[in-house]
Amino acid sequence: MRAVVQRVSRAAVSVDGEVVGSVRDPGLMVLLGVTHTDTEAEAKRMAKKLWTLRVLEGERSCSDVDGGLLVVSQFTLYGDARKGRRPTWQAAAPGEVAQTRVDAVVKELRELGAHVETGEFGAQMSVELVNEGPFTVIVEV
């Protein structure tokens, strides 16, 4: 499981021009990718890592400041463009597996006490954000 995490002052995801999820400062934009071998245990570890990751102002985490997380499924994080000019997506989990794991991360975050907003799995989404810092980190479990 792989996530691109950005510290944001605001972020929103829209489908067909309608906002389906958004967060404000302090918050994190999380693009979440799932591969074939990811398990429920890894989903729980990812959730805990995201909730306690000390990347907000003053080296605090979302758990310290009640920050929101906008989690958007992103299969392209497992794209491979090392050969040729067209990326392959073989390492990305199929939709039904990926959706189950993304949902597990979101569920675990909420159980930990996080305010979580999401995109719409499998939809064509538009993501807008203001990256604070800028700060971006890749998290893998």
ROMIFI-403475 format. One record per residue (C-alpha): residue number from 1; residue in one letter; x, y, z. Coordinates in Angstrom, 1 decimal. Each point is the difference from the previous one (the first is absolute). Last residue first. Layout:
BEGIN
rec num:NUM	residuo:A	X:X	Y:Y	Z:Z
...
//
This chain:
BEGIN
rec num:141	residuo:V	X:3.4	Y:0.0	Z:4.5
rec num:140	residuo:E	X:1.0	Y:2.9	Z:-2.3
rec num:139	residuo:V	X:-0.1	Y:3.7	Z:0.6
rec num:138	residuo:I	X:1.1	Y:2.5	Z:-2.6
rec num:137	residuo:V	X:0.4	Y:3.6	Z:1.2
rec num:136	residuo:T	X:-1.2	Y:3.4	Z:-1.2
rec num:135	residuo:F	X:0.4	Y:3.4	Z:1.8
rec num:134	residuo:P	X:-0.1	Y:3.3	Z:-1.8
rec num:133	residuo:G	X:0.0	Y:1.5	Z:2.6
rec num:132	residuo:E	X:-3.8	Y:-0.2	Z:-0.2
rec num:131	residuo:N	X:-1.4	Y:-1.7	Z:-3.2
rec num:130	residuo:V	X:-3.1	Y:1.8	Z:-1.1
rec num:129	residuo:L	X:-2.3	Y:-2.6	Z:-1.5
rec num:128	residuo:E	X:-2.3	Y:-0.8	Z:-2.9
rec num:127	residuo:V	X:-0.9	Y:-3.5	Z:-1.1
rec num:126	residuo:S	X:-2.2	Y:-0.8	Z:-3.0
rec num:125	residuo:M	X:-1.4	Y:-3.5	Z:0.0
rec num:124	residuo:Q	X:-0.9	Y:-2.4	Z:-2.8
rec num:123	residuo:A	X:-1.7	Y:-2.7	Z:2.2
rec num:122	residuo:G	X:1.4	Y:-3.4	Z:1.0
rec num:121	residuo:F	X:-0.4	Y:0.7	Z:3.7
rec num:120	residuo:E	X:-1.7	Y:3.3	Z:0.8
rec num:119	residuo:G	X:2.3	Y:2.3	Z:2.0
rec num:118	residuo:T	X:0.2	Y:-0.1	Z:3.7
rec num:117	residuo:E	X:-0.4	Y:2.1	Z:3.2
rec num:116	residuo:V	X:1.4	Y:-1.2	Z:3.3
rec num:115	residuo:H	X:-0.3	Y:1.7	Z:3.4
rec num:114	residuo:A	X:2.3	Y:-2.3	Z:2.1
rec num:113	residuo:G	X:-1.0	Y:-1.6	Z:3.3
rec num:112	residuo:L	X:2.0	Y:-3.3	Z:-0.3
rec num:111	residuo:E	X:-3.2	Y:-1.7	Z:-1.1
rec num:110	residuo:R	X:-0.2	Y:2.5	Z:-2.8
rec num:109	residuo:L	X:3.5	Y:-0.8	Z:-1.1
rec num:108	residuo:E	X:-0.7	Y:-3.7	Z:0.1
rec num:107	residuo:K	X:-3.1	Y:0.4	Z:-2.2
rec num:106	residuo:V	X:1.9	Y:2.2	Z:-2.5
rec num:105	residuo:V	X:2.9	Y:-2.6	Z:-0.2
rec num:104	residuo:A	X:-2.5	Y:-2.9	Z:-0.4
rec num:103	residuo:D	X:-1.9	Y:1.9	Z:-2.7
rec num:102	residuo:V	X:3.3	Y:0.4	Z:-1.9
rec num:101	residuo:R	X:0.6	Y:-3.8	Z:0.4
rec num:100	residuo:T	X:-3.4	Y:-1.0	Z:-1.2
rec num:99	residuo:Q	X:0.2	Y:2.4	Z:-2.9
rec num:98	residuo:A	X:3.4	Y:-1.3	Z:-1.1
rec num:97	residuo:V	X:-1.2	Y:-3.6	Z:0.0
rec num:96	residuo:E	X:-3.1	Y:0.7	Z:-2.0
rec num:95	residuo:G	X:1.8	Y:2.3	Z:-2.4
rec num:94	residuo:P	X:2.9	Y:-2.3	Z:-0.8
rec num:93	residuo:A	X:3.2	Y:0.7	Z:1.9
rec num:92	residuo:A	X:2.7	Y:2.1	Z:-1.7
rec num:91	residuo:A	X:3.2	Y:-1.8	Z:-0.8
rec num:90	residuo:Q	X:-1.0	Y:-0.7	Z:-3.6
rec num:89	residuo:W	X:-0.8	Y:3.6	Z:-0.7
rec num:88	residuo:T	X:2.4	Y:0.5	Z:-2.9
rec num:87	residuo:P	X:1.3	Y:3.5	Z:-1.0
rec num:86	residuo:R	X:0.2	Y:0.8	Z:-3.7
rec num:85	residuo:R	X:3.2	Y:1.6	Z:-1.3
rec num:84	residuo:G	X:2.3	Y:-3.0	Z:0.0
rec num:83	residuo:K	X:1.4	Y:-1.7	Z:3.0
rec num:82	residuo:R	X:0.4	Y:1.6	Z:3.4
rec num:81	residuo:A	X:-3.6	Y:1.3	Z:0.0
rec num:80	residuo:D	X:-1.5	Y:-2.1	Z:2.7
rec num:79	residuo:G	X:-3.3	Y:1.0	Z:1.5
rec num:78	residuo:Y	X:-0.6	Y:-0.9	Z:3.7
rec num:77	residuo:L	X:-0.9	Y:3.5	Z:1.0
rec num:76	residuo:T	X:-2.4	Y:-0.1	Z:-3.0
rec num:75	residuo:F	X:-2.5	Y:-1.9	Z:2.1
rec num:74	residuo:Q	X:-0.9	Y:3.2	Z:1.9
rec num:73	residuo:S	X:-2.8	Y:-0.2	Z:2.6
rec num:72	residuo:V	X:-0.6	Y:3.3	Z:1.6
rec num:71	residuo:V	X:0.2	Y:0.7	Z:3.8
rec num:70	residuo:L	X:-0.7	Y:3.5	Z:1.2
rec num:69	residuo:L	X:1.3	Y:0.1	Z:3.6
rec num:68	residuo:G	X:-1.2	Y:2.4	Z:2.7
rec num:67	residuo:G	X:2.1	Y:1.3	Z:2.9
rec num:66	residuo:D	X:-1.1	Y:-0.5	Z:3.6
rec num:65	residuo:V	X:3.2	Y:1.8	Z:1.1
rec num:64	residuo:D	X:2.0	Y:-2.8	Z:1.6
rec num:63	residuo:S	X:-1.6	Y:-2.9	Z:-1.9
rec num:62	residuo:C	X:0.7	Y:1.9	Z:-3.3
rec num:61	residuo:S	X:3.6	Y:-0.1	Z:1.0
rec num:60	residuo:R	X:2.3	Y:2.7	Z:1.5
rec num:59	residuo:E	X:3.5	Y:0.9	Z:-1.0
rec num:58	residuo:G	X:-0.6	Y:3.7	Z:0.7
rec num:57	residuo:E	X:-2.2	Y:0.5	Z:-3.1
rec num:56	residuo:L	X:-1.2	Y:-3.4	Z:-1.3
rec num:55	residuo:V	X:2.3	Y:-2.8	Z:-1.1
rec num:54	residuo:R	X:0.0	Y:-2.3	Z:3.1
rec num:53	residuo:L	X:-1.7	Y:-3.1	Z:-1.4
rec num:52	residuo:T	X:-2.4	Y:-1.2	Z:2.7
rec num:51	residuo:W	X:-3.2	Y:-0.4	Z:-2.0
rec num:50	residuo:L	X:1.8	Y:-1.0	Z:-3.3
rec num:49	residuo:K	X:2.1	Y:-2.6	Z:1.8
rec num:48	residuo:K	X:-3.1	Y:-1.4	Z:1.8
rec num:47	residuo:A	X:-1.9	Y:-0.2	Z:-3.2
rec num:46	residuo:M	X:2.9	Y:-1.6	Z:-1.9
rec num:45	residuo:R	X:0.4	Y:-2.7	Z:2.7
rec num:44	residuo:K	X:-3.7	Y:-0.8	Z:-0.1
rec num:43	residuo:A	X:0.1	Y:-0.4	Z:-3.8
rec num:42	residuo:E	X:3.1	Y:-2.1	Z:0.4
rec num:41	residuo:A	X:-1.9	Y:-2.3	Z:2.3
rec num:40	residuo:E	X:-2.9	Y:-0.2	Z:-2.5
rec num:39	residuo:T	X:2.5	Y:-1.3	Z:-2.6
rec num:38	residuo:D	X:1.9	Y:1.5	Z:-3.0
rec num:37	residuo:T	X:1.3	Y:-2.7	Z:-2.3
rec num:36	residuo:H	X:-1.6	Y:1.2	Z:-3.2
rec num:35	residuo:T	X:1.0	Y:3.7	Z:0.3
rec num:34	residuo:V	X:-1.9	Y:2.9	Z:1.4
rec num:33	residuo:G	X:0.5	Y:3.7	Z:-0.5
rec num:32	residuo:L	X:-1.1	Y:2.9	Z:2.2
rec num:31	residuo:L	X:0.2	Y:3.7	Z:-0.8
rec num:30	residuo:V	X:-0.3	Y:1.6	Z:3.4
rec num:29	residuo:M	X:-0.6	Y:3.8	Z:0.4
rec num:28	residuo:L	X:0.7	Y:0.9	Z:3.6
rec num:27	residuo:G	X:-1.5	Y:2.6	Z:2.2
rec num:26	residuo:P	X:0.3	Y:3.0	Z:2.3
rec num:25	residuo:D	X:-1.4	Y:1.8	Z:-1.7
rec num:24	residuo:R	X:-3.0	Y:-1.0	Z:-2.1
rec num:23	residuo:V	X:-1.4	Y:-3.2	Z:-1.4
rec num:22	residuo:S	X:-2.3	Y:-0.9	Z:-2.9
rec num:21	residuo:G	X:-2.1	Y:-2.9	Z:-1.4
rec num:20	residuo:V	X:-2.7	Y:-0.5	Z:-2.7
rec num:19	residuo:V	X:0.2	Y:3.5	Z:-1.6
rec num:18	residuo:E	X:-2.2	Y:0.1	Z:-3.1
rec num:17	residuo:G	X:1.4	Y:0.8	Z:-3.4
rec num:16	residuo:D	X:-0.6	Y:-3.5	Z:-1.4
rec num:15	residuo:V	X:2.0	Y:-1.5	Z:2.9
rec num:14	residuo:S	X:1.9	Y:2.4	Z:2.2
rec num:13	residuo:V	X:2.8	Y:-0.4	Z:2.5
rec num:12	residuo:A	X:1.0	Y:2.8	Z:2.4
rec num:11	residuo:A	X:3.1	Y:1.1	Z:1.8
rec num:10	residuo:R	X:0.8	Y:2.9	Z:2.4
rec num:9	residuo:S	X:2.9	Y:1.2	Z:2.1
rec num:8	residuo:V	X:1.8	Y:-3.2	Z:-1.1
rec num:7	residuo:R	X:2.8	Y:-2.3	Z:1.2
rec num:6	residuo:Q	X:0.4	Y:-2.5	Z:-2.8
rec num:5	residuo:V	X:0.2	Y:-3.8	Z:0.3
rec num:4	residuo:V	X:0.7	Y:-2.3	Z:-2.9
rec num:3	residuo:A	X:-1.0	Y:-3.4	Z:1.2
rec num:2	residuo:R	X:1.1	Y:-3.5	Z:-0.8
rec num:1	residuo:M	X:-1.3	Y:-3.4	Z:1.0
//
